[in-house]
């Protein structure tokens, strides 16, 4: 493999954080089911962070 295929520290960090941000829909659903607005808000912010991360970081 060439130099272009090596993972950068930023790339590794994104790969580590992606699964945690993938939990955003589950947190949103839990907020709706439990009728807790702050949990729903937390899920919404996690979803926004995941979308921004996908827009900024393109592998």
C-alpha positions as CSV (number, residue, x, y, z in Angstrom):
1,X,0.0,0.0,0.0
2,X,1.1,3.5,-0.7
3,X,1.4,6.5,1.5
4,X,-2.1,7.7,0.5
5,X,-3.7,4.7,2.1
6,X,-2.3,5.2,5.6
7,X,-4.8,6.3,8.3
8,X,-4.2,9.8,9.8
9,X,-4.8,10.5,13.5
10,X,-7.9,12.5,12.5
11,X,-9.2,9.7,10.5
12,X,-8.8,7.2,13.3
13,X,-10.5,9.6,15.7
14,X,-13.5,9.9,13.4
15,X,-13.7,6.1,13.1
16,X,-13.7,5.8,16.9
17,X,-16.4,8.5,17.3
18,X,-18.7,7.4,14.6
19,X,-20.3,4.5,16.4
20,X,-21.1,6.7,19.4
21,X,-22.8,9.3,17.1
22,X,-24.7,6.5,15.5
23,X,-26.6,6.1,18.7
24,X,-28.3,9.5,18.1
25,X,-31.6,8.0,16.7
26,X,-31.9,5.6,19.6
27,X,-31.4,8.5,22.1
28,X,-34.1,10.5,20.2
29,X,-36.5,7.6,20.3
30,X,-35.8,7.1,24.0
31,X,-36.6,10.7,24.6
32,X,-39.9,10.5,22.9
33,X,-40.9,7.2,24.6
34,X,-39.9,8.4,28.1
35,X,-41.4,11.8,27.4
36,X,-38.2,13.6,28.4
37,X,-37.5,16.7,26.4
38,X,-33.8,17.0,27.5
39,X,-33.1,13.4,26.3
40,X,-34.7,14.2,22.9
41,X,-32.7,17.4,22.7
42,X,-29.5,15.5,23.5
43,X,-30.3,13.1,20.7
44,X,-31.0,15.9,18.3
45,X,-27.6,17.5,19.1
46,X,-25.9,14.2,18.6
47,X,-27.6,13.8,15.2
48,X,-26.5,17.3,14.2
49,X,-22.9,16.5,15.3
50,X,-23.0,13.3,13.2
51,X,-24.2,15.2,10.1
52,X,-21.6,17.9,10.5
53,X,-18.9,15.3,11.0
54,X,-19.9,13.6,7.8
55,X,-20.0,16.9,5.9
56,X,-16.6,18.0,7.1
57,X,-14.7,14.7,7.0
58,X,-14.8,12.8,3.8
59,X,-12.5,9.7,3.7
